[in-house]
Amino acid sequence: MNELLQEYWILLVVALVIGLLVAWWIFVASRKTTVEREDKGEGKSSARRNQALIDAPPAAAKDIGAAQNLARDTEDEQAAASAASPGPVSAAANSDSIAAATASADAEAGPAPTASGDDLSRIKGVGPKLVALLAEHGVTSFAQIAAWDDAEIDRIDAQLGRFQGRIRRDSWVDQAKMLAADDLAAYEARFGRTQ
């Protein structure tokens, strides 16, 4: 019986040593940041930290930002590809009979101003798809966009799908205020020439 008790004690000690080694590895040996001490001559020492790690955004924020950039890049590539090589719809729309048609008859000319609305594509960051999407939600004039408050921006922005975030990023409300007031000089000074 003494031999059996002695074996248990040996196993217990070995397990304790292995546990301490694993804990040391987890908490000490695998650390990615280090603190280096630097003597300042007066006997004072200060810690020097890896400033790049301190200033870096959290990993989750990097992933979200990378996903948003990838989505924007994909949109830009698709737009460039469709402009460079028109598909069957574009080819048909560019035929001689359609090319000779007036702007209101041309399906690809983009939305023309109507009696009840403005040409929202004049707002930088608003293309034909966004004009159609905004029209589905009843937004057809500069005055409507100019009157948006934060709650209305959030409500509309939530319905823009992959275009979400553009309202604030491209300053649609400020652009719409200037376009609604027909203040082209101020608009061009801040946003560049209109389309």
Rosetta blueprint (number, residue, H / E / L):
1 M L
2 N H
3 E H
4 L H
5 L H
6 Q H
7 E H
8 Y H
9 W H
10 I H
11 L H
12 L H
13 V H
14 V H
15 A H
16 L H
17 V H
18 I H
19 G H
20 L H
21 L H
22 V H
23 A H
24 W H
25 W H
26 I H
27 F H
28 V H
29 A H
30 S L
31 R L
32 K L
33 T L
34 T L
35 V L
36 E E
37 R E
38 E E
39 D E
40 K L
41 G L
42 E L
43 G L
44 K L
45 S E
46 S E
47 A E
48 R E
49 R L
50 N L
51 Q H
52 A H
53 L H
54 I H
55 D H
56 A L
57 P L
58 P L
59 A H
60 A H
61 A H
62 K H
63 D H
64 I H
65 G H
66 A H
67 A H
68 Q H
69 N H
70 L H
71 A H
72 R H
73 D H
74 T H
75 E H
76 D H
77 E H
78 Q H
79 A H
80 A H
81 A H
82 S H
83 A H
84 A H
85 S L
86 P L
87 G L
88 P H
89 V H
90 S H
91 A H
92 A H
93 A H
94 N L
95 S L
96 D H
97 S H
98 I H
99 A H
100 A L
101 A L
102 T L
103 A L
104 S L
105 A L
106 D L
107 A L
108 E L
109 A L
110 G L
111 P L
112 A L
113 P L
114 T L
115 A L
116 S L
117 G L
118 D L
119 D L
120 L H
121 S H
122 R H
123 I L
124 K L
125 G L
126 V L
127 G L
128 P H
129 K H
130 L H
131 V H
132 A H
133 L H
134 L H
135 A H
136 E H
137 H L
138 G L
139 V L
140 T L
141 S L
142 F H
143 A H
144 Q H
145 I H
146 A H
147 A L
148 W L
149 D L
150 D H
151 A H
152 E H
153 I H
154 D H
155 R H
156 I H
157 D H
158 A L
159 Q L
160 L L
161 G H
162 R H
163 F H
164 Q L
165 G L
166 R H
167 I H
168 R H
169 R H
170 D L
171 S L
172 W H
173 V H
174 D H
175 Q H
176 A H
177 K H
178 M H
179 L H
180 A H
181 A L
182 D L
183 D L
184 L H
185 A H
186 A H
187 Y H
188 E H
189 A H
190 R H
191 F H
192 G L
193 R L
194 T L
195 Q L
